[in-house]
Amino acid sequence: MKFTAQQIADILEGDVVGNPEEEVSKLSKIEEGEKGSLTFLSNPKYNSFLYTTNASVAIVNKSFKLEKEISTTLIKVENAYKSFSKLLEVYNEVKNNKQGREAPHFISDTAKIGENEYIGAFAYIGENVKIGENVKVYPNSYIGDNSVIGDDSIIFSGVKIYSETIIGKNCKIHSGTVIGADGFGFAPNEKGEYKAIPQIGNVIIEDNVDIGSASTIDRATMGSTIIRKGVKLDNQIQIAHNVEIGENTVIAAQTGIAGSTKIGKNCMIGGQVGFAGHLTIGNNVKILAQSGISKNIKENEIVSGTPAFKVLDYNRSSVYFRNLPKIVSKINNLEKELNTQKEL
């Protein structure tokens, strides 16, 4: 897919300096630019690369002034970084703008699908499924019976959505994610054998949620596991049955949340955080990576460690721990001095 410098400038409302018909078909870092590629320059410490890059087109700030002639065509904009980000969004939309239905696929006669859909090869869409407009279901994905997917959502390849799942508008579910599998519920019988407790609830994912690849969100035992609007989940996250995550909370990779824990709005949770079950985490909480959460956390707190406690206390404790041999040595010396004085 090729674009001219002028076409890109029109999208970004920028000015072309050089050849407006210069064509590009790929993106590159400025220090690795090749003929036919588009790059950008926003950080002054990379200025020198503009004079050595082989990129055909570069996006720069309007305030940028050339020190010598270059062969690269420039597109001058108010903010090169923001403009490049905008261009990436446009490129992504164009790249993913698939429509139609590939063969083979299976769509139940009872399913209802909106206009401008994309159904990839080997996709399965079960009974009574409702899919909105502009939805994309990529190859090898499974949409279970009675599920709902809102307008403009994207289900990438290999996603498995179990029955009764409800997904809102403008959501992205990345490859390998499983939504609606049974929660981890077992009870021992008189023989000590563990028997599965039926999980008859569902999963509700509200609007504008992004879920990374290879994540798992379990259905509720009863009721719903709920991911509120605007939540962003990284890759490889485990969310257990009856968990609720509040609006606009972001969670980094490899975090695990045990059953029935409630997390508030606007929280920021680092990678590899582990939550015990049945906890309540307040709004605006920040939890540092690899923390172990074993008790409730009040609103606006910042915590760290295992078990986690207030981050300032944790940092002080870390200093003490690193100096523990010195501290012990000082205590031993003080004890010796006291014993010596007693003998006198």
Backbone torsions as a table, in degrees:
resi	resn	phi	psi	omega
1	MET	NA	119.6	-176.0
2	LYS	-110.6	146.2	176.3
3	PHE	-134.1	145.7	175.2
4	THR	-88.2	162.0	177.5
5	ALA	-58.6	-38.6	-179.1
6	GLN	-66.8	-40.6	177.6
7	GLN	-60.8	-41.8	179.4
8	ILE	-67.1	-42.3	178.8
9	ALA	-61.2	-37.8	178.4
10	ASP	-63.5	-40.2	178.9
11	ILE	-64.5	-39.8	-174.2
12	LEU	-94.2	-0.8	-176.9
13	GLU	56.1	45.5	-179.4
14	GLY	-112.1	178.2	-179.4
15	ASP	-113.8	135.1	179.5
16	VAL	-87.8	131.5	172.5
17	VAL	-119.4	104.5	-175.1
18	GLY	127.0	-142.9	-176.1
19	ASN	-89.4	109.8	-178.8
20	PRO	-68.1	-17.0	-179.8
21	GLU	-94.4	4.1	177.5
22	GLU	-60.4	130.6	-174.7
23	GLU	-105.0	144.0	174.4
24	VAL	-132.2	151.2	-179.9
25	SER	-134.2	2.4	179.6
26	LYS	-154.2	169.7	-179.9
27	LEU	-110.2	153.9	179.5
28	SER	-154.0	158.1	167.8
29	LYS	-69.5	150.3	-176.2
30	ILE	-63.0	-34.7	-179.2
31	GLU	-77.4	-11.8	-179.2
32	GLU	-118.9	18.3	-174.0
33	GLY	-62.2	139.2	178.3
34	GLU	-122.2	161.7	175.7
35	LYS	-56.9	133.5	-179.8
36	GLY	88.3	5.8	-179.3
37	SER	-110.4	158.9	176.9
38	LEU	-111.8	136.2	178.1
39	THR	-135.2	-177.6	176.6
40	PHE	-145.9	157.9	178.9
41	LEU	-134.3	117.2	177.2
42	SER	-128.9	-26.3	-178.3
43	ASN	-95.3	120.2	-176.4
44	PRO	-56.2	-26.1	-177.6
45	LYS	-69.8	-12.0	176.7
46	TYR	-100.3	7.7	-177.1
47	ASN	-53.6	-39.8	-175.2
48	SER	-62.3	-28.5	-178.6
49	PHE	-68.3	-22.5	179.8
50	LEU	-63.8	-26.8	-177.5
51	TYR	-88.6	-7.9	-180.0
52	THR	-119.6	-13.0	-176.9
53	THR	-67.0	150.5	175.0
54	ASN	-99.8	5.3	178.2
55	ALA	-59.9	142.5	-177.7
56	SER	-76.9	-35.1	-177.1
57	VAL	-135.8	139.7	177.3
58	ALA	-132.6	136.8	175.0
59	ILE	-92.0	127.1	-179.2
60	VAL	-134.7	164.0	175.8
61	ASN	-70.7	149.5	178.4
62	LYS	-61.6	-26.2	-178.9
63	SER	-77.1	-10.4	-176.5
64	PHE	-70.5	134.8	179.4
65	LYS	-121.8	129.8	-179.9
66	LEU	-71.1	140.3	176.0
67	GLU	-96.2	-20.7	176.5
68	LYS	-157.6	170.3	-176.2
69	GLU	-69.7	147.9	176.1
70	ILE	-136.2	161.4	178.1
71	SER	-92.6	-15.9	-178.4
72	THR	-73.2	135.4	173.6
73	THR	-77.4	135.7	-178.5
74	LEU	-106.1	146.4	168.5
75	ILE	-118.7	113.7	-176.9
76	LYS	-93.8	128.6	-177.1
77	VAL	-135.0	170.6	179.8
78	GLU	-66.4	-42.4	-177.3
79	ASN	-140.6	105.2	-173.7
80	ALA	-63.0	-38.8	-178.1
81	TYR	-64.7	-48.2	179.8
82	LYS	-65.8	-38.0	-180.0
83	SER	-65.8	-40.2	178.5
84	PHE	-65.7	-39.1	176.8
85	SER	-62.3	-42.1	177.5
86	LYS	-61.6	-41.0	179.9
87	LEU	-65.1	-37.3	176.5
88	LEU	-61.8	-39.9	177.8
89	GLU	-62.7	-45.2	179.3
90	VAL	-62.8	-44.3	179.8
91	TYR	-60.3	-42.7	-179.6
92	ASN	-64.0	-40.2	178.3
93	GLU	-63.1	-44.0	179.6
94	VAL	-65.2	-44.1	-178.4
95	LYS	-62.2	-38.9	-176.4
96	ASN	-95.4	10.7	-175.7
97	ASN	-82.1	63.8	178.5
98	LYS	-92.6	148.5	177.1
99	GLN	-141.9	162.1	177.8
100	GLY	96.2	-173.4	-176.4
101	ARG	-128.0	121.8	178.7
102	GLU	-87.3	152.5	178.1
103	ALA	-108.4	145.3	-2.5
104	PRO	-86.6	154.5	172.1
105	HIS	-151.2	166.6	175.4
106	PHE	-126.1	125.9	174.5
107	ILE	-128.3	120.8	179.1
108	SER	-60.1	146.7	177.7
109	ASP	-61.7	-23.0	-178.0
110	THR	-91.3	-4.8	179.6
111	ALA	-75.8	147.7	177.6
112	LYS	-121.5	124.6	-175.0
113	ILE	-126.0	131.4	-178.6
114	GLY	-73.4	-178.1	-176.5
115	GLU	-76.6	162.4	176.3
116	ASN	59.4	34.2	-178.8
117	GLU	-81.1	160.9	167.2
118	TYR	-128.1	123.6	177.4
119	ILE	-120.6	111.5	-176.9
120	GLY	-77.0	167.2	-179.5
121	ALA	-60.5	140.8	177.7
122	PHE	65.9	16.5	172.3
123	ALA	-74.6	148.2	178.7
124	TYR	-124.1	125.4	179.1
125	ILE	-124.8	115.6	-169.1
126	GLY	-81.5	-169.9	-174.9
127	GLU	-68.6	139.8	174.6
128	ASN	59.6	20.2	175.1
129	VAL	-70.9	140.4	176.5
130	LYS	-119.5	119.9	-178.7
131	ILE	-121.3	130.8	-176.4
132	GLY	-77.4	-166.7	-178.7
133	GLU	-81.6	150.2	175.4
134	ASN	62.4	24.6	179.4
135	VAL	-86.6	141.2	177.6
136	LYS	-118.1	125.1	176.4
137	VAL	-117.5	107.5	-173.5
138	TYR	-78.3	167.8	-174.0
139	PRO	-54.5	149.4	175.1
140	ASN	64.0	21.6	175.0
141	SER	-94.0	153.8	-177.9
142	TYR	-124.7	124.9	176.8
143	ILE	-116.3	110.7	-174.4
144	GLY	-73.3	166.4	-176.6
145	ASP	-53.9	143.2	172.6
146	ASN	65.0	16.9	177.7
147	SER	-84.1	159.3	-179.6
148	VAL	-130.5	133.8	176.2
149	ILE	-128.5	124.4	-175.3
150	GLY	-78.1	171.4	-177.8
151	ASP	-55.2	145.3	169.8
152	ASP	66.1	14.9	177.9
153	SER	-86.5	154.2	-179.0
154	ILE	-124.4	125.1	176.5
155	ILE	-111.2	106.2	-174.8
156	PHE	-76.8	172.3	-170.3
157	SER	-60.6	141.3	174.7
158	GLY	76.0	12.6	175.8
159	VAL	-79.1	139.8	178.3
160	LYS	-118.0	114.9	-179.2
161	ILE	-113.6	111.5	-177.5
162	TYR	-73.5	170.5	-174.4
163	SER	-60.1	152.9	175.8
164	GLU	68.1	8.0	177.8
165	THR	-73.5	140.1	177.9
166	ILE	-118.7	121.5	-179.9
167	ILE	-120.3	132.2	-175.1
168	GLY	-79.8	-162.0	-178.0
169	LYS	-83.9	149.3	172.0
170	ASN	56.5	42.6	175.9
171	CYS	-101.4	153.7	173.9
172	LYS	-125.9	123.9	178.2
173	ILE	-117.6	115.5	-172.5
174	HIS	-87.9	165.3	-168.9
175	SER	-53.9	142.5	174.7
176	GLY	81.3	-2.1	179.8
177	THR	-76.9	143.9	178.2
178	VAL	-121.0	123.0	-178.9
179	ILE	-120.4	124.2	174.3
180	GLY	97.4	9.9	172.9
181	ALA	-66.0	163.1	-178.9
182	ASP	-60.2	140.0	171.7
183	GLY	-68.5	163.9	-176.2
184	PHE	-83.8	80.2	-177.2
185	GLY	-124.7	112.2	-179.3
186	PHE	-137.9	148.5	177.3
187	ALA	-133.0	137.5	-179.8
188	PRO	-77.0	143.1	173.8
189	ASN	-94.2	-172.0	-176.1
190	GLU	-64.7	-19.3	177.9
191	LYS	-89.4	-1.8	-176.9
192	GLY	83.3	7.6	177.9
193	GLU	-85.1	142.2	-179.8
194	TYR	-91.3	125.9	178.9
195	LYS	-114.1	139.0	-178.0
196	ALA	-67.2	135.2	171.6
197	ILE	-88.4	125.3	-178.5
198	PRO	-55.1	134.2	179.5
199	GLN	-105.2	100.0	-169.9
200	ILE	-106.4	5.2	177.7
201	GLY	-84.0	-158.9	179.2
202	ASN	-146.1	-172.5	174.2
203	VAL	-119.5	134.1	174.5
204	ILE	-118.2	123.8	176.4
205	ILE	-118.0	118.4	-176.5
206	GLU	-81.0	-173.0	-172.4
207	ASP	-67.4	152.4	170.2
208	ASN	61.9	35.1	177.9
209	VAL	-100.0	136.0	173.1
210	ASP	-113.0	132.5	179.6
211	ILE	-125.8	123.9	-177.7
212	GLY	-70.8	176.4	-175.7
213	SER	-73.8	151.4	175.1
214	ALA	58.9	30.3	173.9
215	SER	-95.5	160.3	-179.8
216	THR	-134.2	132.8	178.1
217	ILE	-127.2	113.6	-174.2
218	ASP	-83.3	146.1	173.9
219	ARG	-68.6	156.6	-179.9
220	ALA	-73.5	152.9	171.3
221	THR	-62.0	-51.9	166.9
222	MET	-138.3	155.0	-176.7
223	GLY	79.4	-138.3	-173.6
224	SER	-141.5	142.5	160.2
225	THR	-83.0	129.2	-169.5
226	ILE	-126.0	127.5	172.6
227	ILE	-112.0	110.1	-174.2
228	ARG	-74.3	167.9	-172.8
229	LYS	-61.4	144.3	175.5
230	GLY	80.3	1.0	-179.8
231	VAL	-69.8	141.5	177.0
232	LYS	-123.4	119.3	-179.3
233	LEU	-112.9	135.1	178.1
234	ASP	-77.9	-171.3	178.2
235	ASN	-74.6	155.3	169.5
236	GLN	55.3	51.7	177.3
237	ILE	-110.7	137.9	178.1
238	GLN	-109.9	121.4	177.2
239	ILE	-119.7	118.6	-173.2
240	ALA	-85.1	179.6	-175.2
241	HIS	-63.1	140.6	175.7
242	ASN	65.2	14.6	172.3
243	VAL	-72.0	148.9	172.4
244	GLU	-130.4	129.6	179.1
245	ILE	-116.8	125.6	-173.5
246	GLY	-74.5	168.1	-175.1
247	GLU	-55.7	139.0	170.8
248	ASN	59.5	23.3	172.9
249	THR	-82.5	141.0	179.0
250	VAL	-119.1	138.4	-175.2
251	ILE	-134.0	127.0	-178.8
252	ALA	-84.6	172.3	-167.7
253	ALA	-60.4	151.9	171.9
254	GLN	66.0	19.4	173.4
255	THR	-80.2	142.9	177.6
256	GLY	-125.4	131.4	-176.8
257	ILE	-121.5	117.6	-177.7
258	ALA	-77.5	168.1	-168.8
259	GLY	-57.1	140.8	171.5
260	SER	68.5	11.4	174.8
261	THR	-78.0	139.4	-178.9
262	LYS	-113.5	123.3	179.8
263	ILE	-112.4	135.7	-173.1
264	GLY	-78.1	-168.1	-178.5
265	LYS	-81.2	153.0	168.4
266	ASN	56.5	31.0	176.8
267	CYS	-85.7	153.9	175.7
268	MET	-124.5	118.0	-172.7
269	ILE	-122.6	123.1	-177.3
270	GLY	-73.8	178.9	-178.2
271	GLY	-72.5	150.8	175.2
272	GLN	59.4	31.1	173.7
273	VAL	-83.4	137.9	177.9
274	GLY	-115.2	127.9	179.2
275	PHE	-109.4	131.5	168.0
276	ALA	-71.0	169.2	-177.4
277	GLY	-82.2	160.6	172.4
278	HIS	61.7	33.4	177.9
279	LEU	-100.2	161.8	173.5
280	THR	-123.9	120.7	-179.9
281	ILE	-110.0	124.7	-175.5
282	GLY	-71.0	176.9	177.2
283	ASN	-70.7	152.4	172.1
284	ASN	61.7	26.6	178.9
285	VAL	-83.9	142.6	174.3
286	LYS	-117.9	129.2	-178.6
287	ILE	-124.5	121.7	-177.1
288	LEU	-75.3	158.2	-175.0
289	ALA	-56.1	146.3	176.5
290	GLN	63.9	22.0	175.6
291	SER	-79.1	151.6	174.5
292	GLY	-112.1	116.0	-174.1
293	ILE	-102.0	112.4	-175.8
294	SER	-118.4	-0.6	178.5
295	LYS	-146.9	167.7	-179.1
296	ASN	-61.5	151.2	177.6
297	ILE	-125.6	131.5	-179.5
298	LYS	-75.5	165.0	179.9
299	GLU	-58.0	146.0	170.8
300	ASN	69.5	6.9	-179.8
301	GLU	-80.9	153.7	172.8
302	ILE	-119.3	122.7	-174.7
303	VAL	-129.2	160.8	179.8
304	SER	-156.9	162.9	173.6
305	GLY	94.7	175.0	178.9
306	THR	-134.6	112.8	-8.6
307	PRO	-67.7	150.2	-172.7
308	ALA	-71.5	143.2	170.1
309	PHE	-147.1	178.9	-171.5
310	LYS	-52.8	137.4	-168.4
311	VAL	-64.2	-34.9	178.5
312	LEU	-64.8	-42.0	176.4
313	ASP	-65.0	-38.6	179.2
314	TYR	-63.3	-44.0	-179.8
315	ASN	-63.5	-41.2	176.8
316	ARG	-62.3	-43.4	-178.9
317	SER	-63.6	-35.8	178.6
318	SER	-63.2	-39.7	177.5
319	VAL	-62.8	-45.6	179.5
320	TYR	-61.3	-41.5	-177.7
321	PHE	-63.4	-42.5	179.9
322	ARG	-64.0	-30.3	-178.3
323	ASN	-98.1	12.0	-175.0
324	LEU	-56.9	-43.8	178.4
325	PRO	-59.0	-40.6	178.7
326	LYS	-65.4	-42.2	-179.0
327	ILE	-63.3	-44.0	179.2
328	VAL	-62.7	-40.3	179.3
329	SER	-62.6	-41.5	178.9
330	LYS	-64.4	-41.5	179.5
331	ILE	-63.0	-43.7	179.0
332	ASN	-61.5	-40.4	179.3
333	ASN	-66.2	-39.9	177.6
334	LEU	-63.4	-40.6	178.7
335	GLU	-62.9	-41.0	178.4
336	LYS	-62.0	-42.8	179.9
337	GLU	-63.2	-43.1	179.5
338	LEU	-63.1	-42.1	178.7
339	ASN	-63.7	-38.9	178.9
340	THR	-63.5	-43.2	179.5
341	GLN	-64.5	-38.3	179.4
342	LYS	-63.7	-40.5	-179.3
343	GLU	-64.8	-31.1	178.7
344	LEU	-74.7	NA	NA
